[in-house]
């Protein structure tokens, strides 16, 4: 019995890219889970796991926090359908994880921060304005976002170049079938998709076609997520 | 009999990061090669390979251009000590290659472009000033470089984060022993090292310790390269 503690916005939107990684890891392994929505100001719900951020899972009595640790736990606890078939595969995923967290999320965040703010639960808006405002040096997130989009769209698309080169040669980052590296890179797109109408990719980009394939997986799990 | 056509600067400096990838690939496989130095304005020397850029190799009668294609060729032609032990390893290297070419080289180039210019062969300086000046929008490369270093050093170090996360967990990007992904990432450091006294890494960075290990490989091949 696995419970996933998942970030929630207005209208039951579920934007957290790190929670999406956990959901795709669970789905890949064919595991079932139930979800507990957690607002930004409901950190008490995940205190049992000694965590201030989601995702957190409770697997039986075992709490596990952090998407990477969750993926490792799932492979240890459930041998079938491994997320990492060997040590080199784990290394590759660790590299892609670090790249996505910094290069991709870093390029994407300024482009959607205003849209994110607009769709946070009303009771969480003061929190997000303070924490993100501190990071960005402004609380006028709409103006910041509009300015960021001018230079930031080409920068985001450029940041995706390593994935583009692989996807020019094969169907998924992991090969002929999707794997954890694909779930990692899908996650920032689902983050944006859940809150923003912004079109991040040109339709003739191989990353666009890959994303379509990814959204179809697991009975359209990502595609069904509430959009902007 | 393998000949490597290698970019040459003043005082026999050999900065090209792409040529360094080819040299480490050759050394990894235990192959011997001779080098033909090629200045920026000596493209006639590599016209036989239908290439305008180095590295180019001539392996017997077979010309091969482009560092990635050279690595593939060497594994096909010489089965021993593979650079890519299987298809997932090749995929990982392709991803790291794309990342290094764009994120790392892109962050590094502005920081050393003035030093590069100063050490180009005198007869190649007009060429480099025109081609790089066009890309950067200025021909005052010294001023551009000085300004770039203020913001650019933290950006370069941040860009290395995916490698840092892997090197926190293991000795080389490829695992317990160095592999092609390590040669890829070493190459921009050798590029800078051959022309610039700039200290790119903090000494307590795991990437710094990794670079020291890399410079020791193959009888100190990289360490012996002429520095700034």
Interface residues (C-beta under 8 A of the other chain):
Chain A: X87 X88 X89 X91 X92 X94 X95 X96 X97 X98 X99 X101 X102 X103 X158 X159 X161 X162 X163 X164 X165 X166 X169 X170 X173 X174 X175
Chain B: X87 X88 X89 X91 X92 X94 X95 X96 X97 X98 X99 X101 X102 X103 X158 X159 X161 X162 X163 X164 X165 X166 X169 X170 X173 X174 X175
